[in-house]
């Protein structure tokens, strides 16, 4: 836990430098009046009971287009908190893409409602790549099995209750969120079109990913202060070796597996001196985000 707190402090340094989590912006959006009727129509079925086992309590505050602190009440997985962006154009008549973004330690639910959106820009930057896309930003409680199972339950809820194009379901995990999402990938990789892991380590199983051929992009600082780049390199090589055992050529592997280790200059040229907290920069990197949404 001490390391997690250090991680949080490092991220906080970056936020102070980059201006993320602007408190004035937060007040502008959270105090805005919300048309509940219009939002209910746009997110049809959001408050309905699904198969008698799950229901959703819709949030009441808004921040930069996201409705904060919706809660999926799951009979099997408990209360699952998430922030939700649904484009104005969504009316359920056409299938939309779906993007899940899991935050680092600083954005978990016990840190406060909306802290993942105040501290990370992945959910906002994603909107520049795919206009017809619903974005879910969960606020879970840890980076282990419980949160992985809750993420899967949430993905399944959206696939079952919204008109989603199953060929365009994307995932991203930063820091602790990457640990959680790697566990998700080790359980249900077939749910996703592609996965972007930022400044993290792989905690999940590898075999299901190889069997599903789900594309994975690893990006991390060479001298990441929390994880180091060693675990990421090891995960990449493990997957690569397994693909070779499956008979894939290097060219085929390169299309579905990427290792991107950033040196100090990448961060310093952008005015950042710490590499772990500097992983927030990846949200604004067109090469990285373009890979994810290009799959």
MIKOLMAR-284742 format. One record per atom (N, C-alpha, C): x, y, z. Coordinates in steps of 0.05 Angstrom, whole numbers, plus 5000, padded with zeros to 4 digits. Layout:
BEGIN
XYZ;...
//
This chain:
BEGIN
501649765000;500050005000;501750255000;504050245014;505850465014;506650544986;507250334969;507950394941;505650524926;503250434932;500950544919;500650844926;501150914951;500951184959;503051354946;505451244943;507651384929;506751434900;505551224888;504551244860;502651474858;500851494878;498751704877;500051974879;502152004897;503452264900;504852344874;506152144861;507452214836;505452304815;503152174814;501152264795;500152534802;499952594827;499052854836;500953074826;503553014826;505553204816;504953274787;504353064772;503853104743;501353274739;499353214755;496853364751;497253664757;498953714777;499453994783;500854134760;502553994746;503954104723;502254134698;500553934694;499053934669;496354074671;495454124696;492954274699;490554094698;490953824698;488653644699;487153674725;484553604725;483053614749;482553904758;482254094740;481754364746;479154394763;479454504787;477154514805;475054714795;475854924781;473855114771;472154984750;473454824732;471954674712;470054484725;470954354746;469254164760;466654294769;466954534782;464554674792;462754754769;463854834747;462254924724;460454704715;461454454714;459854234704;458054114725;459054074749;457453934770;455154104779;455254374776;453154544785;451154594762;451754494738;449954544716;447354394720;445154514710;442554384712;442554154691;441253934699;441153694681;438353634674;437853594649;435253514639;434953214643;433653134664;433552844671;431852684651;429752814641;428052674622;429552604596;430852814585;432352774560;434552564564;435952574586;438152384591;437052104593;434652074606;433451814609;432751694582;431751854564;431151754537;433651674522;435751834525;438251784511;439651534520;439351464546;440651224556;438551014562;436750974543;434450804547;435150544561;433550474580;433950224595;435950254618;437050494623;439150514643;438150464671;435550524677;434450474703;432850214705;432750064683;431049824682;432449594695;430849404705;431949164716;432548974694;434948854694;435748664673;435548384684;433748224673;433447944679;433047894710;432048104723;431448074751;433848054770;436248094760;438648064776;440248324779;439848514760;441448754762;439648994757;440349224768;438949474763;441049694765;440249934755;442150154755;440850394768;442350524786;441550784797;443150994782;441851174769;443151374752;444251604769;446551704762;447751924776;446352184772;446952384788;445452644787;447352874781;449952834780;451753054774;453053004747;454053224734;455253204708;457953344708;459853234693;462453354690;463453314662;463653524647;464653514619;463253294602;460753284605;459153094589;458752824602;460152764624;459852504638;457852534660;456052344662;454252324685;455752164707;456052284730;457752174751;456251984770;457751784779;456851604800;454251454794;454051344771;451951144766;452750894781;450750734788;451350494803;449850254791;451350054783;450149804774;449949624799;447549544805;447049374828;446949084818;449148934822;449348664812;448948464835;447248274830;446748064850;449247914857;450947874837;453347714841;455847874848;455948124839;458448284842;458148544858;455848574871;455448804888;454949064873;455549294886;455049554875;457549634859;457049704833;459249774815;458850064806;460650244815;460450524809;461850594783;460650764767;461850844742;460751114733;462451254718;461651504705;461151454675;459251584664;458351514637;458051744618;459151714594;458751904573;457251774550;454951884543;453351794520;453052024501;453952004476;453752224457;450852304454;450452564448;447752664444;446352524421;447952424402;446752294378;445752014383;446451904406;445551624411;442551614418;441051454402;438251414409;437551114408;439550944406;439050664406;438450534380;438150704359;437350594333;439750484317;442150574323;444550494310;446650394330;448150184323;450250084342;452550274345;453350324370;455550504377;457850344387;460250464385;462650344397;462450384427;464150234442;464250244471;467150254480;467750424499;470450454510;470350454540;472050274552;472350264581;475150364588;475250554607;477750664616;477950634646;480050484655;480350434684;482750604694;482250754716;484250934726;486350814744;488350974751;490350904771;489150944799;490850894818;490050904847;488651164854;489551384842;488451644849;485551674840;484551494823;481851514812;479951314823;480751144842;478950944853;476651074869;474550924874;472151044885;472551164912;474151044929;474551154956;476051424956;477151494933;478551754930;476551984926;474051914919;471952114914;470652084887;468152144886;466652124861;467852304839;468352184816;469352334793;472352374793;473852284813;476752334814;478152214790;477251994779;478551884756;478352074732;476152214729;475852404707;477352664713;477552744738;478952984745;482052954741;482952704743;485852654742;486952534717;485152414700;486052284675;484352374652;485552394628;484252494605;483552284584;483952034589;483451824569;480551834559;478651874577;475851874569;475152114552;476552334556;475952574540;477352564512;479952484513;481452464488;480252254469;479052044480;477951834463;475751944445;474352154454;472152264438;473152384412;475752444410;476852564385;477252344363;477252094371;477751884352;475251744342;473251714359;470851584351;468451744362;466951864344;464652034352;462351864363;461751644349;459451474357;460351264377;461151354401;462251174421;461251244449;460251054463;459551084491;462051024508;462551184528;464951164544;464251114573;465350894584;464850824612;467450854628;467351004649;469651044666;469050944694;469450684699;468850574725;470650684748;469450694771;471050754796;470750514814;472650344813;472550094828;473950134855;474349914870;475349934897;478149834901;479149674881;481849574883;482949504855;485149364854;486349294828;486548984826;484748844840;484948554841;482548414828;481948164838;479948004826;477148114828;476548244851;473848354854;473248564833;475148744829;474748954810;474748844781;476248634776;476248514750;473548394744;472448254763;469748134759;467648344756;467948564771;465948784769;466148914741;468548944731;468949054704;467548884683;467948624685;466648434666;463648464668;462548474692;459648504696;458648754683;460248974686;459449224674;459449224644;461549094633;461749074603;459348914593;458748694607;456448524598;453848674600;453648844621;451149004624;450749184599;452949324591;452749504569;452249364543;453449134539;452948984515;450148874513;448948834536;446248724537;444048934538;444749184546;442649384549;442949634531;445049654516;445449864497;445949744470;445449894449;445949804422;448949844416;450549634420;453449654418;454449494395;456349604380;457649464358;459849294371;459449034373;461248854387;464048844374;464248934349;466848944336;468449194343;467249374360;468649614368;468249654398;469449484413;469449504443;472349524452;473049754463;475849814469;476249834499;478749784508;479349794536;482149924540;482350074562;484950204569;485150194600;487550134610;488050134638;490650274644;490550464663;492950604671;493750534699;496250464704;497350404730;495750174743;494550224767;492950014779;490649924762;489550104746;487450034727;488349834706;490949854699;492149664681;492349384693;493049374719;493149124733;490348984732;488349144738;485549044738;484848944710;485349124690;484449054663;486048814652;488548774660;489948534651;488648284663;487548304687;486148074698;483548024682;482248244674;479848214657;480548074631;482848164619;483748044594;484447744598;485347674621;485947394627;483547224631;481147354634;478647214639;476947214614;476447464603;474547494581;475647674559;477847614547;479047784526;477247804501;475547614497;473847614473;471747834473;471447964497;469548184498;470548434484;473248444480;474448694471;475748664443;475648894429;476948914403;479948954406;480749114426;483549174431;483849284459;486349254470;486949354497;489549504497;489449734511;491749914515;492449914544;494949824551;495849814578;498050034582;497550214601;499350444605;500550444632;503250454634;504650484659;503650294680;503850034674;502649834692;504249574691;503049364700;504249094698;501948894692;502648664682;500648464674;500348274698;497848254708;497248074730;495447844722;494447854698;492547644689;493747414675;492047224667;492946994651;493647084623;495346924610;496146994583;494646824562;494146574568;493046384548;490546484535;488546584550;486046674537;486546894517;488447074522;489047284504;490247174478;491946974480;493146854457;491046704441;489246574454;487046424440;485146614426;484646844438;482747034426;484047214405;486747234406;488247414388;487447704392;486647774416;485948054422;488448224422;488548434405;490948604404;491448744430;494048764437;494848894462;497249084456;497049324467;499149524464;500149584492;502749534497;504049604523;505549864519;505150064537;506750304536;507450374565;510050444569;511050504596;513650654594;514250814615;516850944616;519050744621;521350794609;523650614613;524450584642;524250804657;524950804685;522550874702;520250764696;517850804711;518450774741;517850974757;518650974785;517150774802;514850684793;513350494809;513750204800;513450154774;513649874765;516349814752;517750014742;520049964725;518849854698;520549824678;519549724652;519849424650;521249294669;521749014668;519348834666;517348874684;514948704682;513448724656;513348964644;512049004619;513548864596;516148884597;517748744576;517348444579;517248344603;516848054608;514147964597;512048124603;509348054593;509248044562;510548244550;510648254521;512048014510;514347944521;515947714511;514447454515;512947434538;511447194543;509247154522;507847364516;505747344496;506947294468;509147424463;510447384437;511247094433;512546974453;513346694452;511046514449;508846564462;506446404460;505246414432;505246654421;504246674393;506046524374;508646524378;510446374361;509846074363;509345984387;508645704391;506045634377;504345834373;501845784359;502245794328;504745854320;505345854291;505046124277;504646344293;504446604280;507246704272;507346844250;509846964241;510247224256;512747324255;513347584268;511647804258;511047804232;509448014220;506547994231;505547754234;502847724245;502747814274;504847744289;504847824317;505048124320;506548254303;506848544305;504248684300;502448564286;499848694282;498048684306;498548504325;496748474348;498248514375;500848564374;502348594399;504448814395;504349014413;506249234411;507549294438;510149334438;511549424462;512749704456;511949894472;512850174468;513950274495;516650274497;517950364521;519050644516;518150844531;518851114527;521351194544;523251324531;525651404546;525151664560;527151764575;526852004591;526152244574;527252254550;526852494533;523952524526;522452304523;519652314516;518152484537;518852444562;517452584584;518652864588;521252884588;522553144593;521953344572;521753254547;521053444525;518253554527;516653424544;513953514549;513653644576;515953704589;515953844614;515453674638;515753414635;515153224657;517753084666;518253064691;520652944701;520252664714;517752594720;517152334732;515652164711;516551914708;515451754686;512851604693;512451534718;510051384724;507651574722;507651784738;505551984735;505352094707;507652094693;507652194666;506152024646;505351784656;503651614638;501051744630;500251954645;497852104637;498152234610;500752274602;501252394576;500352214553;500251964557;499551774536;496751824524;495051944541;492351994531;492352194508;494352364507;494452574486;496352494463;497352244464;499252154443;497652024420;497652154397;496052054375;496851784364;499451724366;500351464356;499251234374;499351284400;498351084419;495351054418;493951274421;490951264421;489951184393;491351274373;490451204345;490650904340;492750784352;492950484349;490450354361;489750434385;487450304399;484950324383;484250564374;481650604361;481850554331;484150474322;484450394294;484050094290;483649954312;483249654310;480349594305;
//
